Amino acid sequence: MNFKVFIVILISAVMISCVSTPVIKDPGGEELPQSIASLESVDLNGVEQWLLIRGEDVSKPVLLFLHGGPGSAEIPLYRFNPGLEKDFVLVMWDQRGSGKSYSRKIPEETMTIEQFIDDTHELTKILKQRFGRDKIYLAGHSWGSGLGMHTINLYPEDYYAFVGIGQIVNLKENERVSWQFCYDEAKKRGDKKAIKQLEKVGPPVDGVYEGDFIKNGKFVMKGLGTERKWLTKYEGWWYGETGYGMVVKTLLTTKEYTLGESIRYMKASKFSLTLMWPELVNVDLARDIPEVKIPVYFCVGRHDYNTPGEVSYPYYEMLAAPKKDFIWFERSAHSPCFEEPEEFNEVMQKVVTETYK
């Protein structure tokens, strides 16, 4: 066999190799008899989408986790908070167009908030039937927090409670505050390069930065990318991290993705974000969802300048709900569920204590 052909075959085999998630074991190394550790696909409204389901005991409450982005799939990030599988049957879902669920065959016209709400509702029905539950718990991170609020607004009967992490309320306000934080921080540090680049792209107008434009029906987010670079550098995305090296390492070492899926991760993210950003910038929960019928808990990092607390807290104050709570995480930015996992899991235990019936 030609050596070059052999290399191509070898690389292809690695990129499409089978993946799995580790079984859950007791301290003695034996698989827990009541546990579940499954990586599987499901058809949601005509599109194959992937789930990671993990739990030490299948009788525990079911928790459906909605990732951020759109397009920022989080199945690989479960390793930052494995403790959730002690108290829940945790369902991490790569939404259509994201991570393992990305495909060039996905119709672009289906990348809408309405479609994602339908997908969430369909998946909820599947999980309720599979695990024999009348209700489940719903948590949403970043974009997923907006998706979650829209879902519980339409289908409150499906959920015990909703937990919003890095809660989205108004994207235009988020971007205004985020850019201002970066600019003020750059001036404080005397960072001339950052000042120049931030002045070039912003401040944003209605959630859109200079350099963002429409090409072939999609947003090209050069300005947003510049702002996010400095947001990350100044620890407004992940407290204590100034780059994306940690996420890249996680993607390349996760057991749940093939190498090909890890490599395509950013392509999937760009696919989702560029198609949905024009609709997302018009999200305003204060206008559209002033009241919900189930308990809600907002978990917000003190250092979060992606979805800043100064935007989400006023919404929390005005929101009518049978029960609500706003919890600050003092050593977190945008992802307290992964940055402060023990503290977050204590909140989740509190949620179950107060709402599980």
Contacts in CASP RR format, 6 or more apart in sequence:
PFRMAT RR
TARGET T0000
AUTHOR 0000-0000-0000
METHOD contacts of the structure
MODEL  1
MNFKVFIVILISAVMISCVSTPVIKDPGGEELPQSIASLESVDLNGVEQW
LLIRGEDVSKPVLLFLHGGPGSAEIPLYRFNPGLEKDFVLVMWDQRGSGK
SYSRKIPEETMTIEQFIDDTHELTKILKQRFGRDKIYLAGHSWGSGLGMH
TINLYPEDYYAFVGIGQIVNLKENERVSWQFCYDEAKKRGDKKAIKQLEK
VGPPVDGVYEGDFIKNGKFVMKGLGTERKWLTKYEGWWYGETGYGMVVKT
LLTTKEYTLGESIRYMKASKFSLTLMWPELVNVDLARDIPEVKIPVYFCV
GRHDYNTPGEVSYPYYEMLAAPKKDFIWFERSAHSPCFEEPEEFNEVMQK
VVTETYK
14 258 0 8 1.000
14 259 0 8 1.000
15 258 0 8 1.000
15 259 0 8 1.000
15 260 0 8 1.000
15 263 0 8 1.000
16 258 0 8 1.000
16 260 0 8 1.000
17 258 0 8 1.000
17 259 0 8 1.000
19 39 0 8 1.000
19 255 0 8 1.000
19 256 0 8 1.000
19 257 0 8 1.000
19 258 0 8 1.000
20 39 0 8 1.000
20 255 0 8 1.000
20 256 0 8 1.000
21 37 0 8 1.000
21 38 0 8 1.000
21 39 0 8 1.000
21 52 0 8 1.000
21 54 0 8 1.000
21 255 0 8 1.000
21 256 0 8 1.000
22 37 0 8 1.000
22 255 0 8 1.000
23 31 0 8 1.000
23 35 0 8 1.000
23 37 0 8 1.000
24 31 0 8 1.000
24 32 0 8 1.000
24 35 0 8 1.000
24 36 0 8 1.000
24 37 0 8 1.000
24 54 0 8 1.000
24 55 0 8 1.000
24 56 0 8 1.000
24 85 0 8 1.000
25 31 0 8 1.000
25 32 0 8 1.000
26 32 0 8 1.000
32 56 0 8 1.000
32 57 0 8 1.000
34 56 0 8 1.000
34 57 0 8 1.000
34 58 0 8 1.000
34 59 0 8 1.000
35 55 0 8 1.000
35 56 0 8 1.000
35 57 0 8 1.000
35 58 0 8 1.000
36 53 0 8 1.000
36 54 0 8 1.000
36 55 0 8 1.000
36 58 0 8 1.000
36 89 0 8 1.000
37 53 0 8 1.000
37 54 0 8 1.000
37 55 0 8 1.000
38 51 0 8 1.000
38 52 0 8 1.000
38 53 0 8 1.000
38 54 0 8 1.000
39 50 0 8 1.000
39 51 0 8 1.000
39 52 0 8 1.000
39 53 0 8 1.000
39 256 0 8 1.000
40 50 0 8 1.000
40 51 0 8 1.000
40 53 0 8 1.000
41 48 0 8 1.000
41 49 0 8 1.000
41 50 0 8 1.000
41 51 0 8 1.000
41 100 0 8 1.000
42 48 0 8 1.000
42 49 0 8 1.000
42 50 0 8 1.000
42 51 0 8 1.000
42 123 0 8 1.000
42 126 0 8 1.000
43 49 0 8 1.000
44 96 0 8 1.000
44 119 0 8 1.000
44 122 0 8 1.000
44 123 0 8 1.000
45 110 0 8 1.000
45 115 0 8 1.000
45 118 0 8 1.000
45 119 0 8 1.000
45 122 0 8 1.000
47 96 0 8 1.000
47 101 0 8 1.000
47 103 0 8 1.000
47 106 0 8 1.000
47 110 0 8 1.000
47 119 0 8 1.000
48 101 0 8 1.000
48 103 0 8 1.000
49 93 0 8 1.000
49 94 0 8 1.000
49 95 0 8 1.000
49 96 0 8 1.000
49 101 0 8 1.000
49 119 0 8 1.000
49 123 0 8 1.000
50 75 0 8 1.000
50 93 0 8 1.000
50 94 0 8 1.000
50 99 0 8 1.000
50 100 0 8 1.000
50 101 0 8 1.000
51 91 0 8 1.000
51 92 0 8 1.000
51 93 0 8 1.000
51 94 0 8 1.000
51 123 0 8 1.000
52 75 0 8 1.000
52 78 0 8 1.000
52 90 0 8 1.000
52 91 0 8 1.000
52 92 0 8 1.000
52 93 0 8 1.000
52 256 0 8 1.000
53 89 0 8 1.000
53 90 0 8 1.000
53 91 0 8 1.000
53 92 0 8 1.000
54 78 0 8 1.000
54 85 0 8 1.000
54 89 0 8 1.000
54 90 0 8 1.000
54 92 0 8 1.000
55 85 0 8 1.000
55 86 0 8 1.000
55 88 0 8 1.000
55 89 0 8 1.000
55 90 0 8 1.000
56 85 0 8 1.000
56 86 0 8 1.000
57 89 0 8 1.000
58 89 0 8 1.000
58 131 0 8 1.000
60 87 0 8 1.000
60 88 0 8 1.000
60 89 0 8 1.000
61 87 0 8 1.000
61 88 0 8 1.000
61 89 0 8 1.000
61 133 0 8 1.000
61 136 0 8 1.000
61 137 0 8 1.000
61 160 0 8 1.000
61 352 0 8 1.000
61 356 0 8 1.000
62 88 0 8 1.000
62 89 0 8 1.000
62 91 0 8 1.000
62 127 0 8 1.000
62 128 0 8 1.000
62 131 0 8 1.000
62 133 0 8 1.000
62 136 0 8 1.000
62 137 0 8 1.000
63 84 0 8 1.000
63 88 0 8 1.000
63 89 0 8 1.000
63 90 0 8 1.000
63 91 0 8 1.000
63 136 0 8 1.000
63 137 0 8 1.000
63 138 0 8 1.000
63 139 0 8 1.000
63 348 0 8 1.000
64 91 0 8 1.000
64 93 0 8 1.000
64 120 0 8 1.000
64 123 0 8 1.000
64 124 0 8 1.000
64 127 0 8 1.000
64 136 0 8 1.000
64 137 0 8 1.000
64 138 0 8 1.000
64 139 0 8 1.000
65 74 0 8 1.000
65 90 0 8 1.000
65 91 0 8 1.000
65 92 0 8 1.000
65 93 0 8 1.000
65 139 0 8 1.000
65 140 0 8 1.000
65 141 0 8 1.000
66 93 0 8 1.000
66 95 0 8 1.000
66 120 0 8 1.000
66 138 0 8 1.000
66 139 0 8 1.000
66 140 0 8 1.000
66 141 0 8 1.000
66 143 0 8 1.000
66 144 0 8 1.000
66 145 0 8 1.000
66 147 0 8 1.000
66 148 0 8 1.000
67 73 0 8 1.000
67 74 0 8 1.000
67 92 0 8 1.000
67 93 0 8 1.000
67 94 0 8 1.000
67 95 0 8 1.000
67 98 0 8 1.000
67 140 0 8 1.000
67 141 0 8 1.000
67 142 0 8 1.000
67 143 0 8 1.000
67 144 0 8 1.000
68 74 0 8 1.000
68 140 0 8 1.000
68 141 0 8 1.000
68 142 0 8 1.000
68 143 0 8 1.000
68 144 0 8 1.000
68 145 0 8 1.000
69 98 0 8 1.000
69 142 0 8 1.000
69 143 0 8 1.000
69 144 0 8 1.000
69 269 0 8 1.000
69 272 0 8 1.000
69 273 0 8 1.000
70 95 0 8 1.000
70 98 0 8 1.000
70 111 0 8 1.000
70 116 0 8 1.000
70 143 0 8 1.000
70 272 0 8 1.000
70 273 0 8 1.000
70 276 0 8 1.000
70 280 0 8 1.000
71 95 0 8 1.000
71 97 0 8 1.000
71 98 0 8 1.000
71 99 0 8 1.000
71 143 0 8 1.000
71 268 0 8 1.000
71 269 0 8 1.000
71 271 0 8 1.000
71 272 0 8 1.000
71 273 0 8 1.000
72 98 0 8 1.000
72 142 0 8 1.000
72 143 0 8 1.000
72 269 0 8 1.000
73 94 0 8 1.000
73 95 0 8 1.000
73 98 0 8 1.000
73 99 0 8 1.000
73 100 0 8 1.000
73 101 0 8 1.000
73 265 0 8 1.000
73 268 0 8 1.000
73 269 0 8 1.000
74 92 0 8 1.000
74 94 0 8 1.000
74 141 0 8 1.000
75 92 0 8 1.000
75 94 0 8 1.000
75 99 0 8 1.000
75 100 0 8 1.000
75 254 0 8 1.000
75 256 0 8 1.000
75 257 0 8 1.000
76 250 0 8 1.000
76 251 0 8 1.000
76 254 0 8 1.000
76 256 0 8 1.000
76 257 0 8 1.000
77 250 0 8 1.000
77 338 0 8 1.000
78 84 0 8 1.000
78 85 0 8 1.000
78 90 0 8 1.000
78 92 0 8 1.000
79 250 0 8 1.000
79 254 0 8 1.000
80 338 0 8 1.000
80 339 0 8 1.000
80 341 0 8 1.000
81 337 0 8 1.000
81 338 0 8 1.000
81 341 0 8 1.000
81 344 0 8 1.000
81 345 0 8 1.000
83 341 0 8 1.000
83 345 0 8 1.000
84 90 0 8 1.000
84 341 0 8 1.000
84 345 0 8 1.000
84 348 0 8 1.000
86 345 0 8 1.000
87 345 0 8 1.000
87 348 0 8 1.000
87 349 0 8 1.000
87 352 0 8 1.000
88 137 0 8 1.000
88 348 0 8 1.000
89 131 0 8 1.000
91 123 0 8 1.000
91 127 0 8 1.000
93 123 0 8 1.000
94 100 0 8 1.000
94 101 0 8 1.000
94 102 0 8 1.000
95 101 0 8 1.000
95 116 0 8 1.000
95 119 0 8 1.000
95 272 0 8 1.000
96 106 0 8 1.000
96 110 0 8 1.000
96 111 0 8 1.000
96 115 0 8 1.000
96 116 0 8 1.000
96 119 0 8 1.000
97 103 0 8 1.000
97 106 0 8 1.000
97 111 0 8 1.000
97 268 0 8 1.000
97 271 0 8 1.000
97 272 0 8 1.000
98 268 0 8 1.000
98 269 0 8 1.000
98 272 0 8 1.000
99 257 0 8 1.000
99 261 0 8 1.000
99 264 0 8 1.000
99 265 0 8 1.000
99 268 0 8 1.000
99 269 0 8 1.000
100 256 0 8 1.000
100 257 0 8 1.000
100 261 0 8 1.000
101 268 0 8 1.000
102 261 0 8 1.000
102 264 0 8 1.000
102 267 0 8 1.000
102 268 0 8 1.000
102 271 0 8 1.000
108 275 0 8 1.000
111 271 0 8 1.000
111 272 0 8 1.000
111 275 0 8 1.000
111 276 0 8 1.000
112 276 0 8 1.000
112 279 0 8 1.000
113 147 0 8 1.000
113 150 0 8 1.000
113 276 0 8 1.000
113 279 0 8 1.000
113 280 0 8 1.000
113 283 0 8 1.000
116 147 0 8 1.000
117 147 0 8 1.000
117 150 0 8 1.000
117 151 0 8 1.000
117 154 0 8 1.000
120 147 0 8 1.000
120 148 0 8 1.000
120 151 0 8 1.000
121 151 0 8 1.000
121 154 0 8 1.000
121 155 0 8 1.000
121 158 0 8 1.000
124 136 0 8 1.000
124 138 0 8 1.000
124 151 0 8 1.000
124 155 0 8 1.000
124 158 0 8 1.000
124 159 0 8 1.000
125 158 0 8 1.000
127 133 0 8 1.000
127 136 0 8 1.000
128 134 0 8 1.000
128 135 0 8 1.000
128 136 0 8 1.000
128 158 0 8 1.000
135 157 0 8 1.000
135 158 0 8 1.000
135 159 0 8 1.000
135 160 0 8 1.000
136 158 0 8 1.000
136 159 0 8 1.000
136 160 0 8 1.000
137 159 0 8 1.000
137 160 0 8 1.000
137 161 0 8 1.000
137 162 0 8 1.000
137 163 0 8 1.000
137 351 0 8 1.000
137 352 0 8 1.000
138 148 0 8 1.000
138 151 0 8 1.000
138 152 0 8 1.000
138 158 0 8 1.000
138 159 0 8 1.000
138 161 0 8 1.000
138 162 0 8 1.000
138 163 0 8 1.000
139 162 0 8 1.000
139 163 0 8 1.000
139 164 0 8 1.000
139 165 0 8 1.000
139 337 0 8 1.000
140 146 0 8 1.000
140 147 0 8 1.000
140 148 0 8 1.000
140 162 0 8 1.000
140 163 0 8 1.000
140 164 0 8 1.000
140 165 0 8 1.000
141 164 0 8 1.000
141 165 0 8 1.000
141 166 0 8 1.000
141 335 0 8 1.000
141 337 0 8 1.000
142 165 0 8 1.000
142 166 0 8 1.000
142 168 0 8 1.000
142 306 0 8 1.000
142 307 0 8 1.000
142 334 0 8 1.000
142 335 0 8 1.000
143 168 0 8 1.000
143 280 0 8 1.000
144 164 0 8 1.000
144 168 0 8 1.000
145 164 0 8 1.000
145 165 0 8 1.000
145 166 0 8 1.000
145 167 0 8 1.000
145 168 0 8 1.000
145 307 0 8 1.000
146 167 0 8 1.000
146 168 0 8 1.000
146 283 0 8 1.000
146 285 0 8 1.000
148 162 0 8 1.000
148 164 0 8 1.000
149 162 0 8 1.000
149 164 0 8 1.000
149 285 0 8 1.000
149 289 0 8 1.000
149 292 0 8 1.000
149 296 0 8 1.000
150 288 0 8 1.000
150 289 0 8 1.000
152 158 0 8 1.000
152 159 0 8 1.000
152 162 0 8 1.000
152 292 0 8 1.000
152 293 0 8 1.000
152 294 0 8 1.000
152 296 0 8 1.000
153 289 0 8 1.000
153 292 0 8 1.000
156 292 0 8 1.000
156 293 0 8 1.000
156 294 0 8 1.000
159 294 0 8 1.000
160 294 0 8 1.000
160 295 0 8 1.000
160 355 0 8 1.000
160 356 0 8 1.000
160 357 0 8 1.000
161 294 0 8 1.000
161 295 0 8 1.000
161 296 0 8 1.000
161 297 0 8 1.000
161 323 0 8 1.000
161 351 0 8 1.000
161 354 0 8 1.000
161 355 0 8 1.000
162 292 0 8 1.000
162 294 0 8 1.000
162 295 0 8 1.000
162 296 0 8 1.000
162 297 0 8 1.000
163 296 0 8 1.000
163 297 0 8 1.000
163 298 0 8 1.000
163 299 0 8 1.000
163 347 0 8 1.000
163 348 0 8 1.000
163 351 0 8 1.000
164 296 0 8 1.000
164 297 0 8 1.000
164 298 0 8 1.000
164 299 0 8 1.000
165 299 0 8 1.000
165 300 0 8 1.000
165 335 0 8 1.000
165 336 0 8 1.000
165 337 0 8 1.000
165 344 0 8 1.000
166 298 0 8 1.000
166 299 0 8 1.000
166 300 0 8 1.000
166 301 0 8 1.000
166 304 0 8 1.000
166 306 0 8 1.000
166 307 0 8 1.000
166 312 0 8 1.000
166 334 0 8 1.000
166 335 0 8 1.000
166 336 0 8 1.000
167 298 0 8 1.000
167 299 0 8 1.000
167 300 0 8 1.000
167 307 0 8 1.000
167 309 0 8 1.000
167 312 0 8 1.000
167 315 0 8 1.000
167 316 0 8 1.000
168 174 0 8 1.000
168 283 0 8 1.000
168 285 0 8 1.000
168 307 0 8 1.000
168 312 0 8 1.000
169 283 0 8 1.000
169 284 0 8 1.000
169 285 0 8 1.000
169 286 0 8 1.000
169 307 0 8 1.000
169 311 0 8 1.000
169 312 0 8 1.000
169 315 0 8 1.000
170 283 0 8 1.000
170 284 0 8 1.000
170 285 0 8 1.000
170 286 0 8 1.000
170 311 0 8 1.000
170 315 0 8 1.000
171 207 0 8 1.000
171 280 0 8 1.000
171 281 0 8 1.000
171 282 0 8 1.000
171 283 0 8 1.000
172 204 0 8 1.000
172 206 0 8 1.000
172 207 0 8 1.000
172 281 0 8 1.000
172 284 0 8 1.000
173 311 0 8 1.000
174 306 0 8 1.000
174 307 0 8 1.000
174 308 0 8 1.000
174 311 0 8 1.000
175 204 0 8 1.000
175 207 0 8 1.000
175 209 0 8 1.000
175 227 0 8 1.000
175 281 0 8 1.000
176 203 0 8 1.000
176 204 0 8 1.000
176 207 0 8 1.000
177 305 0 8 1.000
177 308 0 8 1.000
177 310 0 8 1.000
177 311 0 8 1.000
178 227 0 8 1.000
178 231 0 8 1.000
178 305 0 8 1.000
178 306 0 8 1.000
178 308 0 8 1.000
179 198 0 8 1.000
179 202 0 8 1.000
179 203 0 8 1.000
179 204 0 8 1.000
179 209 0 8 1.000
179 227 0 8 1.000
180 203 0 8 1.000
181 231 0 8 1.000
181 234 0 8 1.000
181 236 0 8 1.000
181 305 0 8 1.000
181 308 0 8 1.000
182 194 0 8 1.000
182 198 0 8 1.000
182 227 0 8 1.000
182 230 0 8 1.000
182 231 0 8 1.000
182 234 0 8 1.000
182 305 0 8 1.000
183 195 0 8 1.000
183 198 0 8 1.000
183 199 0 8 1.000
183 203 0 8 1.000
185 191 0 8 1.000
185 194 0 8 1.000
185 230 0 8 1.000
185 234 0 8 1.000
186 194 0 8 1.000
186 195 0 8 1.000
186 198 0 8 1.000
186 230 0 8 1.000
186 234 0 8 1.000
187 195 0 8 1.000
194 230 0 8 1.000
194 233 0 8 1.000
197 226 0 8 1.000
197 230 0 8 1.000
198 226 0 8 1.000
198 227 0 8 1.000
198 230 0 8 1.000
200 210 0 8 1.000
200 226 0 8 1.000
201 209 0 8 1.000
201 210 0 8 1.000
201 211 0 8 1.000
201 222 0 8 1.000
201 223 0 8 1.000
201 224 0 8 1.000
201 226 0 8 1.000
201 227 0 8 1.000
202 209 0 8 1.000
202 210 0 8 1.000
202 223 0 8 1.000
202 227 0 8 1.000
204 227 0 8 1.000
206 281 0 8 1.000
207 281 0 8 1.000
208 281 0 8 1.000
209 221 0 8 1.000
209 222 0 8 1.000
209 223 0 8 1.000
209 224 0 8 1.000
209 226 0 8 1.000
209 227 0 8 1.000
210 223 0 8 1.000
211 220 0 8 1.000
211 222 0 8 1.000
211 223 0 8 1.000
212 219 0 8 1.000
212 220 0 8 1.000
212 221 0 8 1.000
212 222 0 8 1.000
212 223 0 8 1.000
212 224 0 8 1.000
213 219 0 8 1.000
213 220 0 8 1.000
214 220 0 8 1.000
218 274 0 8 1.000
218 275 0 8 1.000
219 273 0 8 1.000
219 274 0 8 1.000
219 275 0 8 1.000
219 277 0 8 1.000
219 278 0 8 1.000
220 274 0 8 1.000
221 273 0 8 1.000
221 274 0 8 1.000
221 277 0 8 1.000
224 277 0 8 1.000
228 237 0 8 1.000
231 237 0 8 1.000
231 305 0 8 1.000
231 306 0 8 1.000
232 238 0 8 1.000
232 241 0 8 1.000
232 242 0 8 1.000
232 243 0 8 1.000
232 244 0 8 1.000
233 242 0 8 1.000
233 243 0 8 1.000
234 242 0 8 1.000
234 305 0 8 1.000
235 241 0 8 1.000
235 242 0 8 1.000
235 303 0 8 1.000
235 333 0 8 1.000
236 303 0 8 1.000
236 304 0 8 1.000
236 305 0 8 1.000
236 306 0 8 1.000
236 333 0 8 1.000
236 334 0 8 1.000
237 305 0 8 1.000
237 306 0 8 1.000
237 333 0 8 1.000
237 334 0 8 1.000
238 246 0 8 1.000
238 333 0 8 1.000
238 334 0 8 1.000
238 335 0 8 1.000
238 339 0 8 1.000
239 301 0 8 1.000
239 303 0 8 1.000
239 331 0 8 1.000
239 332 0 8 1.000
239 333 0 8 1.000
239 339 0 8 1.000
240 333 0 8 1.000
251 257 0 8 1.000
251 262 0 8 1.000
251 265 0 8 1.000
252 259 0 8 1.000
252 262 0 8 1.000
254 262 0 8 1.000
257 265 0 8 1.000
285 315 0 8 1.000
286 314 0 8 1.000
286 315 0 8 1.000
286 318 0 8 1.000
289 319 0 8 1.000
290 318 0 8 1.000
290 319 0 8 1.000
290 320 0 8 1.000
291 319 0 8 1.000
291 320 0 8 1.000
291 321 0 8 1.000
292 319 0 8 1.000
292 320 0 8 1.000
292 321 0 8 1.000
293 321 0 8 1.000
293 322 0 8 1.000
294 321 0 8 1.000
294 322 0 8 1.000
295 321 0 8 1.000
295 322 0 8 1.000
295 323 0 8 1.000
295 324 0 8 1.000
295 351 0 8 1.000
295 354 0 8 1.000
295 355 0 8 1.000
296 319 0 8 1.000
296 321 0 8 1.000
296 323 0 8 1.000
296 324 0 8 1.000
296 325 0 8 1.000
297 324 0 8 1.000
297 325 0 8 1.000
297 326 0 8 1.000
297 327 0 8 1.000
297 347 0 8 1.000
297 351 0 8 1.000
298 312 0 8 1.000
298 316 0 8 1.000
298 324 0 8 1.000
298 325 0 8 1.000
298 326 0 8 1.000
298 327 0 8 1.000
299 327 0 8 1.000
299 329 0 8 1.000
299 336 0 8 1.000
299 337 0 8 1.000
299 344 0 8 1.000
299 347 0 8 1.000
300 307 0 8 1.000
300 309 0 8 1.000
300 312 0 8 1.000
300 313 0 8 1.000
300 326 0 8 1.000
300 327 0 8 1.000
300 328 0 8 1.000
300 329 0 8 1.000
300 336 0 8 1.000
301 309 0 8 1.000
301 328 0 8 1.000
301 329 0 8 1.000
301 330 0 8 1.000
301 332 0 8 1.000
301 333 0 8 1.000
301 334 0 8 1.000
301 336 0 8 1.000
301 339 0 8 1.000
302 328 0 8 1.000
302 329 0 8 1.000
302 330 0 8 1.000
302 331 0 8 1.000
302 332 0 8 1.000
303 331 0 8 1.000
303 332 0 8 1.000
303 333 0 8 1.000
304 332 0 8 1.000
304 333 0 8 1.000
304 334 0 8 1.000
305 333 0 8 1.000
305 334 0 8 1.000
306 333 0 8 1.000
306 334 0 8 1.000
307 334 0 8 1.000
312 326 0 8 1.000
313 326 0 8 1.000
316 324 0 8 1.000
316 326 0 8 1.000
323 354 0 8 1.000
323 355 0 8 1.000
327 347 0 8 1.000
329 336 0 8 1.000
329 339 0 8 1.000
329 340 0 8 1.000
329 343 0 8 1.000
329 344 0 8 1.000
331 339 0 8 1.000
331 340 0 8 1.000
332 339 0 8 1.000
332 340 0 8 1.000
333 339 0 8 1.000
336 343 0 8 1.000
336 344 0 8 1.000
337 344 0 8 1.000
END
